[in-house]
Amino acid sequence: MKQPSDEQLDLRYLIVEAKQGNEQAFESLYEHYFSPLHRYILIRVGDDEEADDLTQQVFVKFYRNLSNWQDKGYQPSAYLYSIARSVIADYYRKKARQGTKISNSEDILSIISDSSQNPHTDVIQTEEIKQLYINLKQLPDNYQEVLLLRYMEDLASLEIAKIIDKSDVATRKLLSRAVSALAKIANNDRDI
């Protein structure tokens, strides 16, 4: 089994401290995880303001459930992404009940793409990201989710398995199928 990194140990230590009421430890966790969670939620819901609200909900639920957290050898992020997944599902259920159409704004592309100092490179990267985003949205939700967790959030398949409540083998297969499906869509776009 892979040994945890110093950062993972530090984050686990912060959770233990936060469980014991250390507010600074919780703030450190918040600062460490806010941006990646926000980016993940933003890509899933397509609205920056909604993503802000939902990210806050994740941290509220995390804080309320700190007493239930147990160190089982996974990255602490797996616990937070599990909460985020639940919050996103609740968001979509609520929208469906209200009959609200959910749009995936392309404004998020500017938020998730990095800017370089070269305008020509920026244009090419923005177009590539835009096409990747369009292709990604053609995939089933479960494929989108595992691809985002693996390639945007850089989580290992074992952590993704914990988040989506599947075995590591099933998660690897799902990830492989998702990559193949995305590649097929990309190849079809090139053939046009």
C-alpha positions as a printed NumPy array, in Angstrom:
array([[  0.   ,   0.   ,   0.   ],
       [  1.204,   3.491,  -0.866],
       [  2.441,   5.569,   2.078],
       [  0.572,   8.845,   2.692],
       [  2.438,  12.027,   1.813],
       [  3.339,  14.641,   4.405],
       [  0.579,  16.856,   3.004],
       [ -2.007,  14.086,   3.432],
       [ -0.837,  13.521,   7.005],
       [ -1.033,  17.265,   7.683],
       [ -4.564,  17.425,   6.274],
       [ -5.624,  14.439,   8.362],
       [ -4.096,  16.121,  11.399],
       [ -6.069,  19.297,  10.603],
       [ -9.292,  17.27 ,  10.471],
       [ -8.523,  15.709,  13.842],
       [ -7.826,  19.175,  15.243],
       [-11.013,  20.577,  13.689],
       [-12.999,  17.695,  15.218],
       [-11.678,  18.836,  18.583],
       [-12.943,  22.376,  17.985],
       [ -9.827,  24.052,  16.601],
       [-11.301,  26.781,  14.379],
       [ -7.971,  27.621,  12.756],
       [ -7.6  ,  24.001,  11.649],
       [-11.03 ,  24.142,  10.015],
       [-10.132,  27.443,   8.318],
       [ -6.952,  25.853,   6.967],
       [ -8.974,  22.955,   5.563],
       [-11.419,  25.437,   4.038],
       [ -8.615,  27.393,   2.377],
       [ -6.951,  24.241,   1.08 ],
       [-10.058,  22.615,  -0.395],
       [-12.244,  25.569,  -1.421],
       [-10.802,  26.164,  -4.91 ],
       [-10.703,  22.546,  -6.112],
       [-14.192,  21.84 ,  -4.736],
       [-15.541,  25.046,  -6.245],
       [-14.029,  24.183,  -9.641],
       [-15.497,  20.662,  -9.5  ],
       [-18.953,  21.973,  -8.571],
       [-18.777,  24.782, -11.132],
       [-18.122,  22.344, -13.949],
       [-21.003,  20.16 , -12.777],
       [-23.593,  22.967, -12.404],
       [-22.332,  25.567, -14.902],
       [-23.148,  28.644, -12.82 ],
       [-20.545,  30.503, -10.754],
       [-22.964,  31.9  ,  -8.168],
       [-24.639,  28.515,  -7.692],
       [-21.201,  26.917,  -7.386],
       [-20.293,  29.428,  -4.65 ],
       [-23.462,  28.592,  -2.728],
       [-23.08 ,  24.853,  -3.176],
       [-19.425,  24.942,  -2.132],
       [-20.465,  26.733,   1.053],
       [-23.089,  24.045,   1.632],
       [-20.385,  21.389,   1.308],
       [-18.343,  23.028,   4.041],
       [-21.377,  23.491,   6.288],
       [-22.203,  19.79 ,   5.952],
       [-18.553,  18.889,   6.456],
       [-18.421,  20.957,   9.638],
       [-21.647,  19.463,  10.965],
       [-20.426,  15.923,  10.238],
       [-16.839,  16.274,  11.421],
       [-17.588,  14.018,  14.365],
       [-18.401,  11.195,  11.89 ],
       [-15.125,  11.462,   9.951],
       [-12.772,   8.543,  10.452],
       [ -9.303,   8.161,   9.018],
       [ -9.551,   5.052,   6.841],
       [ -6.404,   5.757,   4.847],
       [ -8.088,   7.783,   2.105],
       [ -7.254,  11.346,   1.254],
       [ -9.498,  13.718,   3.234],
       [-10.626,  15.111,  -0.117],
       [-12.53 ,  11.877,  -0.792],
       [-14.826,  12.7  ,   2.123],
       [-15.352,  16.267,   0.891],
       [-16.007,  15.201,  -2.703],
       [-18.556,  12.679,  -1.421],
       [-20.35 ,  15.521,   0.317],
       [-20.053,  17.671,  -2.828],
       [-21.523,  14.876,  -4.915],
       [-24.5  ,  14.682,  -2.563],
       [-24.97 ,  18.471,  -2.588],
       [-24.89 ,  18.518,  -6.409],
       [-27.448,  15.696,  -6.586],
       [-29.71 ,  17.619,  -4.179],
       [-29.287,  20.733,  -6.335],
       [-30.376,  18.896,  -9.493],
       [-33.309,  17.23 ,  -7.722],
       [-34.477,  20.62 ,  -6.467],
       [-34.136,  22.162,  -9.938],
       [-36.053,  19.267, -11.48 ],
       [-38.901,  19.654,  -8.971],
       [-39.074,  23.37 ,  -9.726],
       [-39.08 ,  22.708, -13.456],
       [-36.116,  25.035, -13.883],
       [-34.015,  24.535, -16.965],
       [-30.364,  24.196, -16.091],
       [-27.948,  25.785, -18.496],
       [-24.247,  25.122, -18.653],
       [-22.79 ,  28.561, -19.176],
       [-19.664,  28.815, -21.283],
       [-18.58 ,  31.624, -18.944],
       [-17.067,  28.97 , -16.734],
       [-14.428,  28.304, -19.372],
       [-12.623,  31.502, -18.448],
       [-12.696,  30.468, -14.798],
       [-11.318,  26.958, -15.259],
       [ -8.693,  27.78 , -17.871],
       [ -5.298,  29.103, -16.896],
       [ -4.061,  32.301, -18.486],
       [ -0.584,  32.603, -19.875],
       [  1.202,  35.727, -20.925],
       [  0.94 ,  34.826, -24.615],
       [ -2.343,  35.917, -26.255],
       [ -1.905,  33.457, -29.15 ],
       [ -1.449,  30.561, -26.711],
       [ -4.44 ,  31.792, -24.689],
       [ -6.699,  31.68 , -27.762],
       [ -5.587,  28.16 , -28.703],
       [ -5.928,  26.884, -25.118],
       [ -9.331,  28.515, -24.686],
       [-10.603,  26.902, -27.891],
       [ -9.211,  23.513, -26.846],
       [-10.803,  23.804, -23.405],
       [-14.072,  24.93 , -24.962],
       [-14.115,  21.901, -27.272],
       [-13.166,  19.578, -24.411],
       [-15.99 ,  21.018, -22.303],
       [-18.487,  20.577, -25.161],
       [-17.315,  16.995, -25.69 ],
       [-17.415,  16.25 , -21.966],
       [-21.023,  17.446, -21.728],
       [-22.009,  14.857, -24.358],
       [-21.006,  12.053, -22.008],
       [-23.255,  10.462, -19.379],
       [-23.019,  12.097, -15.943],
       [-21.127,   9.206, -14.377],
       [-18.434,   9.444, -17.077],
       [-18.196,  13.217, -16.635],
       [-17.834,  12.816, -12.902],
       [-15.006,  10.27 , -12.94 ],
       [-13.109,  12.191, -15.627],
       [-13.352,  15.428, -13.652],
       [-12.271,  13.775, -10.43 ],
       [ -9.344,  12.019, -12.085],
       [ -8.029,  14.642, -14.475],
       [ -9.178,  17.974, -13.026],
       [ -8.886,  17.119,  -9.354],
       [ -6.016,  14.628,  -9.8  ],
       [ -7.536,  12.023,  -7.495],
       [ -6.414,   8.408,  -7.593],
       [ -8.906,   5.743,  -8.641],
       [ -9.103,   4.486,  -5.047],
       [-10.264,   7.918,  -3.813],
       [-12.702,   8.212,  -6.708],
       [-14.05 ,   4.757,  -5.836],
       [-14.695,   5.952,  -2.288],
       [-16.494,   9.067,  -3.555],
       [-18.754,   7.257,  -6.028],
       [-19.214,   4.236,  -3.756],
       [-17.843,   1.622,  -6.148],
       [-14.955,  -0.815,  -5.982],
       [-11.554,   0.267,  -7.237],
       [-11.788,  -2.241, -10.121],
       [-15.245,  -0.979, -11.143],
       [-13.995,   2.606, -10.933],
       [-10.987,   1.859, -13.141],
       [-13.264,   0.219, -15.711],
       [-15.642,   3.181, -15.6  ],
       [-12.727,   5.57 , -16.027],
       [-11.398,   3.556, -18.959],
       [-14.81 ,   3.553, -20.636],
       [-15.186,   7.285, -20.008],
       [-11.795,   8.046, -21.576],
       [-12.664,   5.851, -24.578],
       [-16.044,   7.538, -25.009],
       [-14.471,  11.001, -24.799],
       [-11.787,  10.008, -27.314],
       [-14.467,   8.674, -29.677],
       [-16.363,  11.976, -29.495],
       [-13.138,  13.924, -30.09 ],
       [-12.254,  11.741, -33.09 ],
       [-15.75 ,  12.182, -34.556],
       [-15.337,  15.964, -34.231],
       [-12.034,  15.808, -36.158],
       [-13.62 ,  13.728, -38.913],
       [-16.257,  16.377, -39.613]])
